[in-house]
């Protein structure tokens, strides 16, 4: 005679082991791909105590000048390759013709001579940029300790 206690009870719990496996796989994928997502040219920006600008709705057009004085533009398929002055003017003019309100910034290494940075800004002005901003790193605040 079968009793009700011999029947198997339904389990009302969720088995979380497969979810943990999926989470670990995703964690490994993100850890491997995260270093690959950093892009751009490595420059040592000058440190200045200035207030940050409001973030624009559009991604800014950034002309990067590295320590050697090479120019890089964040427009086009080859953002990590140096471009010449004519290419900077042509690409900047094309971007500004499509969207005239695109912010234009210069990101120059602090070791670059002032004349090279001004020359880069002149190229952007020739392309039709109404105003050009300069990117800097925020200045670190030092605390004054008094005894």
N, C-alpha and C positions, 0 to 999 in steps of 0.2 A: 504494500500500500504506500503510495507516494504521499509525502507530507509537503506542506507548502514551504517548509524550510529547506528542502533539497533543491528547489528551483534556483536558478542563477539570478541574482539581482542585477538590474540595470545600473551601470555606473554613470553617475551624473557629473563627472569631472572632465575637464578638457586635458588632453595629453599635450603638454607644452614642449616636449622634446623636439619634435620637428621644427617648431618655431625658433627654438634656440639654435638649431643647426643652421637654419636660413639666416638668422641674425649674425652668426659668426662668419658665414660666407660673405655676407654683405659688408661686414666690418673689414674683412681682409681685402675685399675689392676696393673699398673706399680708401684704405690705408695705402694701397699700391698706386691708385690713380691720383690721389691728392697732390703729390709732388709734381705730377705732370701738368696740373692745371695752372701752375704759376707761369705767367708769360710776361714778356717785356724785357727790356734792357736794364741791367743792373747799374744804377747810378747812385752816387752818394749825394743826396739832396742837401742843400744848405739848411741849417736850423734857424728858424726865424720865429719870433713871438708875434704871430699875426692871427687874427680871427679867421676861421674857415669860412669860405663862401657857401651860400645856399647851394644845395645839390640841384643841378639842373635836371629837367625832364629828359633831355637827350644826353647820350654818352658824348663826352667832349672829344675833340680832335686833339691829340697830344703829339707834339714834336719833341722827341727825346734827343738830347745831345750828350753823348758819353764822354768819358775823361779824355779820349783821344780826339774829340771834336767831330766824330762821325754823327750823321743825322739819321734818325729812325722815325717813321711815321706809323701811327696805329691804324692806318687805312690800307687796305689791299691784302693780298694773300701772303705776302712776305714781310710780316711785321718785324721779324728778327733780323732782317737784312738791311744794311746801310743803303740809303738812297742819296742821289745827288740833288743839287739845288733845283734843277728843272723839274724833277719828279715831285719834289715837295710842293712847288708852286702849282703844278698841274693837278695833283691829287687834292690839294687843299681847295683850289678853285672849284673842282668838281663837287666836292662835299658841300661847299658853301652855296653853290648854285642850286643844289637839291634842297638844302635846308639852311637858310641864311642865319637862323638863330642858334646854330651849333656853337657851343663854347669852344674857344681855341686856347690851348695852354702850351707852354714850353716847360719841359722837364729837363733841366740841365744839371750835370754833375758839378759839385762845388769847385772842382779842380780846373774846370774849363775857364779859359780867359773870357773876360767880359765882352770883348769884341766879337768873339764867336757866337755868344748868346744873342747879342744885338743883331748880328748878321742873320741868325736864324729867325729872329722876330721880324726883320725886314723882309725875309722871304715870305712869311705868313701875311704880312701887310700887302706885299705885291700881289698875292693870291686873292686879296679882297677881304681879309679878316678885319672887321671894324675895330675890334679890340683883342688884345692878347694878354692872357694872364700867365703868371709864373708860379710853378708848383714848388712848394717847400715842405720840409718836415717841421712839425711843431717843436718849439724849443722846450727842452726839459726844464721844469721848474725845480729850483734848488731851495731847500728849506734852510733858513737861517737859525742856527741853534745858539741861544744865548744862555750863558751860565750865570 
